[in-house]
Amino acid sequence: MKQEYKLKMLESELRKVLAEALMEMKDPYIDTVRSLITFSRVEVSKDKRYADIFVSVLGDENKRKEVVEYLESKKGYFRTYVAKNIRMYVAPELRFKEDKGIGATVRIAQLLDSIKEKEKSNDNK
Protein backbone atom coordinates (compact mmCIF):
# COMPACT_ATOMS: atom_id res chain seq x y z
CA MET A 1 0.00 0.00 0.00
CA LYS A 2 2.73 2.44 0.96
CA GLN A 3 4.63 1.81 -2.29
CA GLU A 4 1.50 2.42 -4.37
CA TYR A 5 0.83 5.67 -2.49
CA LYS A 6 4.37 6.88 -3.24
CA LEU A 7 3.91 5.99 -6.91
CA LYS A 8 0.67 8.00 -7.08
CA MET A 9 2.38 10.97 -5.44
CA LEU A 10 5.22 10.75 -7.95
CA GLU A 11 2.73 10.60 -10.85
CA SER A 12 0.97 13.70 -9.53
CA GLU A 13 4.25 15.57 -9.11
CA LEU A 14 5.39 14.56 -12.61
CA ARG A 15 2.15 15.88 -14.07
CA LYS A 16 2.66 19.26 -12.37
CA VAL A 17 6.31 19.52 -13.42
CA LEU A 18 5.48 18.59 -17.03
CA ALA A 19 2.79 21.28 -17.12
CA GLU A 20 5.35 23.80 -15.84
CA ALA A 21 7.82 22.65 -18.50
CA LEU A 22 5.19 23.15 -21.19
CA MET A 23 4.45 26.68 -19.97
CA GLU A 24 8.14 27.62 -19.89
CA MET A 25 8.92 26.07 -23.27
CA LYS A 26 10.09 28.65 -25.80
CA ASP A 27 9.06 27.34 -29.18
CA PRO A 28 7.00 29.03 -31.94
CA TYR A 29 4.94 25.88 -32.60
CA ILE A 30 4.07 25.36 -28.93
CA ASP A 31 3.05 29.03 -28.61
CA THR A 32 0.22 28.38 -31.10
CA VAL A 33 -1.13 25.20 -29.42
CA ARG A 34 -0.14 25.57 -25.74
CA SER A 35 -3.66 26.47 -24.61
CA LEU A 36 -5.08 23.37 -26.32
CA ILE A 37 -2.82 20.86 -24.52
CA THR A 38 -3.58 19.15 -21.20
CA PHE A 39 -1.59 16.40 -19.52
CA SER A 40 -4.56 14.39 -18.28
CA ARG A 41 -2.67 11.70 -16.38
CA VAL A 42 0.73 10.13 -15.85
CA GLU A 43 1.40 6.44 -15.24
CA VAL A 44 4.81 5.48 -13.87
CA SER A 45 6.04 1.89 -14.13
CA LYS A 46 6.71 0.03 -10.87
CA ASP A 47 10.48 0.28 -11.34
CA LYS A 48 10.13 4.04 -12.13
CA ARG A 49 12.08 3.74 -15.37
CA TYR A 50 9.19 4.68 -17.66
CA ALA A 51 6.42 7.24 -17.45
CA ASP A 52 3.49 7.26 -19.85
CA ILE A 53 2.10 10.76 -20.22
CA PHE A 54 -1.44 10.89 -21.55
CA VAL A 55 -2.06 14.07 -23.52
CA SER A 56 -5.45 15.55 -24.27
CA VAL A 57 -5.59 18.03 -27.15
CA LEU A 58 -8.56 20.06 -28.29
CA GLY A 59 -9.02 19.83 -32.02
CA ASP A 60 -9.53 17.32 -34.77
CA GLU A 61 -7.85 13.92 -35.09
CA ASN A 62 -4.96 15.20 -37.23
CA LYS A 63 -4.18 18.04 -34.80
CA ARG A 64 -4.14 15.63 -31.85
CA LYS A 65 -1.74 13.24 -33.59
CA GLU A 66 0.47 16.12 -34.71
CA VAL A 67 0.77 17.55 -31.19
CA VAL A 68 1.48 14.15 -29.59
CA GLU A 69 4.16 13.43 -32.21
CA TYR A 70 5.69 16.86 -31.60
CA LEU A 71 5.77 16.33 -27.83
CA GLU A 72 7.32 12.91 -28.40
CA SER A 73 10.07 14.55 -30.46
CA LYS A 74 10.74 17.00 -27.60
CA LYS A 75 10.79 14.42 -24.81
CA GLY A 76 14.49 15.11 -24.14
CA TYR A 77 13.59 18.65 -23.08
CA PHE A 78 10.84 17.37 -20.78
CA ARG A 79 13.03 14.64 -19.27
CA THR A 80 15.80 17.16 -18.53
CA TYR A 81 13.25 19.49 -16.91
CA VAL A 82 11.95 16.61 -14.77
CA ALA A 83 15.49 15.62 -13.76
CA LYS A 84 16.25 19.18 -12.62
CA ASN A 85 13.01 19.60 -10.66
CA ILE A 86 12.31 16.21 -9.05
CA ARG A 87 14.84 14.42 -6.90
CA MET A 88 15.08 10.92 -8.31
CA TYR A 89 17.92 8.49 -8.83
CA VAL A 90 17.21 8.40 -12.57
CA ALA A 91 14.65 10.48 -14.44
CA PRO A 92 12.13 8.17 -16.11
CA GLU A 93 11.97 7.75 -19.86
CA LEU A 94 8.90 9.69 -21.00
CA ARG A 95 6.44 8.31 -23.52
CA PHE A 96 3.71 10.65 -24.74
CA LYS A 97 0.40 9.07 -25.73
CA GLU A 98 -2.92 10.47 -26.84
CA ASP A 99 -5.61 10.28 -24.17
CA LYS A 100 -8.67 9.01 -25.97
CA GLY A 101 -10.81 8.93 -22.81
CA ILE A 102 -11.79 12.59 -22.83
CA GLY A 103 -12.79 12.50 -26.49
CA ALA A 104 -14.93 9.43 -25.83
CA THR A 105 -16.60 11.16 -22.88
CA VAL A 106 -17.48 14.18 -25.03
CA ARG A 107 -18.85 11.89 -27.77
CA ILE A 108 -21.04 10.01 -25.26
CA ALA A 109 -22.38 13.29 -23.89
CA GLN A 110 -23.27 14.41 -27.42
CA LEU A 111 -25.06 11.12 -28.10
CA LEU A 112 -27.03 11.40 -24.86
CA ASP A 113 -28.02 14.98 -25.70
CA SER A 114 -29.23 13.93 -29.15
CA ILE A 115 -31.29 11.10 -27.60
CA LYS A 116 -32.90 13.56 -25.16
CA GLU A 117 -33.76 15.91 -28.04
CA LYS A 118 -35.38 13.05 -29.97
CA GLU A 119 -37.40 12.04 -26.92
CA LYS A 120 -38.60 15.63 -26.43
CA SER A 121 -39.66 15.92 -30.07
CA ASN A 122 -41.50 12.56 -29.84
CA ASP A 123 -43.27 13.66 -26.63
CA ASN A 124 -44.53 16.84 -28.29
CA LYS A 125 -46.21 14.90 -31.08
N, C-alpha and C positions, 0 to 999 in steps of 0.2 A: 504494500500500500504506500509506504513512504517513498519508494523509488518511483512509483507512478505519479505521485504528487509532485516530486521534483521535476519529472519529465514535463508535466503539464505547465509548471511554472516556467521552465526553460522555453517551451513553445510560445507561451504568452510573451515572454521577454523578447524572443526572436522576432515575433510579429511586430512589436513596438519598434525595435531597432531597425528592422527592414523598412518600416513606414518612414522613420526618420531619414534613413539613407535615401529613400525615394525623393523626399522633400528637399534634401540638400544636393541632390544630383544636378550637375550643370551640364545639360545636354539639350540642344534645340528640339530634338524629337520628343523627349520626355516633357518638355515645356508645353507641348501641344496636347498631350494626352494624360498628364499627371492627375488631373481632376477626375478622370474616368476610371482610374485604377484603384482597386482595393485588395489588400492582402486579407482574404477571408479567414484562412486558418493555416496553421503550420503543424506538420506532423514530423517529429524527430524519431529516428530509429532508436531501438533500445540501447545500442552501443554508442549512440550520439555521433556517428560518423556521417550520417545523411539527414538532410532536412528537406521535406517536400513542402514547397510553398504553393498554396492554392490561390490563384489570382482571379479576381472577378473584374471584368472590364465591361463598361457600358458601351454598347454599339453592336454592329452586326457581326456575323460569324467571322468574316475575313479580318475585321479590325481586332477581334479578340485573339485570333491566332497570331496576327502580326505583332501585337503587344507582348504576348507570352514568348514568342520567338525572340523578340528584341531583349526582353528581360533575361532570357536564358543566355543570350550572347554577352550580357553585361554581368553575369553572375560572379566574376572575379572581383568586380567593384564591391558588390554586396557582401561577398565573403570577407574581404578585407575590412569593410566597415564593421561587420559583426565581430571579427577578431579583435579589433581595436576597442570595441565598446562592451563586450561581454567576456568576463574572465572564464576561459575554458582551456583545457589542455590543448585541444586542437579544434579549430573552427570547423563546423560540419560542412560537407559538400552540399551546396544548394541545388535543388532541382525545382524549377518553376513549372507549374501545371495549371491548366485552365480549370477553374471551379465551375462545373456545370450545374451544381445544385441550385444556385441562385436563379439562373436562367430557367430551370425547370419549375421552380417555385412561382416565378412570374407567369409562366405559361399556364400553370394550373389555375392560378388566380384569374387569368383572362378567360379560361374555359368555364370556370364556375360563374363568372359574371355573365357570360353569354347564355348560360343555361338559365340563370335567374331572369334575364331579359325575355327569353323565350317563354318561360312560365308566366311572366307578367302579361305578355301579349296574348297568351292562350287564355288566361283568366278573364281578360277584358272582353273576350268574344262571347 
